[in-house]
Amino acid sequence: MADSNRRTTSRRALYNRLRRMVLTLELPPGAALSENELAASLGVSRTPVRESLIMLAQDGLVQIFPKIGSFVSRVDPAQVADAQFLREAVELAALEDLPAELDPGVVAELRDNLEHQRGPELDLEEFFTLDEAFHQGLLRLSGHANAWTTVAAAKGHLDRARRLGLHEHASSAAFADQHTQIFEAVLSGDTDRARAAMRTHLRAVFSDIERIRAHSPQLFASDPGAVPVRRSVAVWE
């Protein structure tokens, strides 16, 4: 039983590692995936890699084509829109549920988070982590912290689109400014202003997608059912 539990934990850890590699764009949209190469680079056998890729395919982050190969799914704007719809619905509703007396501990954490967002040496992944923690903190203020698990499970394509958007901007300062506007509206009790600022902030990803797709269409799924042809370089038809 102990060995079985260790194997399950190990498989889950490998899945989480590969999932993070996809979400952080270390494995970019459309990339061909070699089980042998992944196994060698991660120091594991092919079997857990294959199992992890199947799990990622179930998440919509990998596509597996028999006799052709496995590929990182290209970002699907339709799935981005669905995840955005869910996230916006949850976060705007949470703002309506804020108590009259805000938890001072959570407020202090959010202040500290916003201060760190303006760190001069902050890299993209550090900012992304702070961004996630900020939105989770707002849900905690409203008493709906557990809703984040549902949101996070649905936003794989959305998170990749957001990271692509961050790469497009010279600085994350504009996003930090938007967070500050939302937070100040929350502290002042102006729910309407907080909701308007949150809606604008969350929907920025759509304009980012259109701008990125104009110069890098290969990152996005124009036809989710398209089948790639494996040559020396993967070609999608």
Order of alpha helices (4+ residues) and beta strands (2+ residues): alpha-beta-alpha-alpha-beta-beta-alpha-alpha-alpha-alpha-alpha-alpha-alpha-beta-beta
